Amino acid sequence: MTFDKIHSNTNCDCLAKAVIDTSSEFVRKLRKDTVEDKDFLTHWEREIRPATEDCETICSYKGVSINQMTPEYETQILEKYKTTFTINPKKGAHYMKFRLSKDSGKVNYTPEEDDKSHFNLYKADEFTLEKITVLETVKFA
């Protein structure tokens, strides 16, 4: 696996604490009822740059925000998705449960104050949607 895209245009080592995780179940909010390439675009890939130069922020822009789905956090994740849907319905009313393959990328546990199940997915350069295993798509709103 290569990560040239993650390392480009920065001196930050975004992969320092990232690991390959093929056993955890993750979720990602979708725009529609089926996953599309744009659902896995990072801010950086969409040409959105942070206002600050600190590595934590830069690395968050280079990663895809995902959540690890566990019984402990399932309700919290669903409430977060419902809240964001209420604020901006264009962001979609579905989420997808999935697992990563060994060559899809690496994940880094990046908990937030109100989101303890948050991870950044650093996609390998060869990442495609075929590198994830879709477990289920759920309509939540």
C-alpha positions as CSV (number, residue, x, y, z in Angstrom):
1,M,0.0,0.0,0.0
2,T,1.2,3.5,-0.8
3,F,0.1,6.8,0.7
4,D,1.7,9.4,-1.6
5,K,-1.6,11.4,-1.6
6,I,-1.6,11.6,2.2
7,H,2.0,12.7,2.3
8,S,1.8,15.2,-0.5
9,N,1.9,19.0,0.2
10,T,2.6,18.5,3.9
11,N,5.4,17.7,6.3
12,C,2.9,16.1,8.7
13,D,3.1,12.4,9.5
14,C,-0.6,11.6,9.4
15,L,0.0,7.9,9.5
16,A,2.2,7.9,12.6
17,K,-0.6,6.3,14.8
18,A,-2.7,4.8,12.0
19,V,-3.3,1.0,11.7
20,I,-4.8,-1.5,9.3
21,D,-8.1,-2.6,10.7
22,T,-10.1,-5.3,8.8
23,S,-12.2,-6.6,11.7
24,S,-14.0,-3.5,13.0
25,E,-17.4,-2.4,11.7
26,F,-17.4,1.2,10.6
27,V,-20.1,3.6,9.4
28,R,-20.2,6.5,7.0
29,K,-23.1,8.8,6.2
30,L,-24.2,8.7,2.6
31,R,-25.8,11.2,0.3
32,K,-28.1,8.6,-1.3
33,D,-29.1,5.0,-0.6
34,T,-26.1,3.6,-2.4
35,V,-22.4,4.5,-1.8
36,E,-20.7,6.6,-4.5
37,D,-17.1,7.7,-4.9
38,K,-17.9,11.2,-3.7
39,D,-19.1,9.8,-0.4
40,F,-15.4,8.9,0.4
41,L,-13.8,12.1,-0.8
42,T,-11.8,14.0,1.8
43,H,-11.9,17.7,2.3
44,W,-8.4,17.9,0.8
45,E,-9.6,16.0,-2.4
46,R,-12.5,18.5,-2.7
47,E,-9.9,21.3,-2.6
48,I,-11.0,22.5,0.9
49,R,-8.0,23.6,3.0
50,P,-7.8,24.4,6.7
51,A,-7.2,27.9,7.9
52,T,-4.5,26.6,10.3
53,E,-1.3,24.8,9.6
54,D,-1.2,22.5,12.6
55,C,-0.8,18.8,11.7
56,E,-3.9,17.6,13.6
57,T,-6.1,19.8,11.4
58,I,-4.2,19.1,8.2
59,C,-4.4,15.3,8.8
60,S,-8.2,15.5,9.6
61,Y,-8.6,17.2,6.2
62,K,-6.7,14.4,4.5
63,G,-8.7,11.7,6.1
64,V,-12.3,10.5,5.6
65,S,-14.4,10.8,8.8
66,I,-15.8,7.5,9.8
67,N,-17.2,6.1,13.0
68,Q,-16.5,2.7,14.6
69,M,-19.9,1.1,15.1
70,T,-20.2,-0.6,18.5
71,P,-23.2,-1.2,20.7
72,E,-21.8,1.4,23.1
73,Y,-21.9,4.2,20.5
74,E,-24.6,3.2,18.1
75,T,-27.3,5.6,19.5
76,Q,-24.8,8.5,19.7
77,I,-23.8,8.0,16.1
78,L,-27.4,7.8,14.9
79,E,-28.3,11.0,16.8
80,K,-25.4,12.8,15.3
81,Y,-26.5,11.8,11.8
82,K,-30.1,12.8,12.5
83,T,-28.9,16.2,13.8
84,T,-26.8,16.9,10.7
85,F,-29.6,15.8,8.5
86,T,-32.0,18.2,10.2
87,I,-29.4,21.0,9.6
88,N,-28.7,20.1,6.0
89,P,-30.9,17.5,4.4
90,K,-28.7,17.5,1.2
91,K,-26.1,15.6,3.2
92,G,-28.4,12.5,3.0
93,A,-30.6,10.3,5.1
94,H,-28.6,7.0,4.9
95,Y,-25.6,5.5,6.4
96,M,-23.5,2.5,5.4
97,K,-22.0,-0.1,7.7
98,F,-18.8,-1.5,6.2
99,R,-15.5,-3.2,6.8
100,L,-12.1,-2.3,5.3
101,S,-9.9,-4.7,3.3
102,K,-6.2,-5.0,4.2
103,D,-5.2,-2.8,1.2
104,S,-7.9,-0.1,1.5
105,G,-6.0,2.2,3.9
106,K,-5.3,2.8,7.5
107,V,-7.4,4.2,10.3
108,N,-6.5,6.5,13.2
109,Y,-8.6,6.8,16.3
110,T,-9.4,10.5,16.6
111,P,-12.1,11.0,19.2
112,E,-13.9,14.3,19.4
113,E,-15.5,15.9,22.5
114,D,-19.0,14.8,21.4
115,D,-18.0,11.9,19.2
116,K,-15.9,9.2,21.0
117,S,-16.2,6.7,18.1
118,H,-14.6,9.0,15.5
119,F,-11.8,7.7,13.3
120,N,-10.0,9.2,10.3
121,L,-9.6,6.8,7.4
122,Y,-6.4,7.5,5.4
123,K,-7.1,5.9,2.0
124,A,-4.3,4.1,0.2
125,D,-3.5,5.6,-3.2
126,E,-5.1,2.5,-4.7
127,F,-8.4,2.9,-2.8
128,T,-11.6,2.2,-4.6
129,L,-15.1,1.4,-3.3
130,E,-14.4,-2.2,-4.2
131,K,-11.9,-2.2,-1.3
132,I,-14.6,-2.0,1.3
133,T,-17.2,-4.6,2.2
134,V,-20.6,-3.1,2.5
135,L,-22.5,-4.8,5.3
136,E,-25.7,-2.9,5.2
137,T,-27.2,0.5,4.2
138,V,-29.6,2.0,6.6
139,K,-32.2,4.8,6.1
140,F,-32.3,6.8,9.4
141,A,-34.5,9.8,8.4
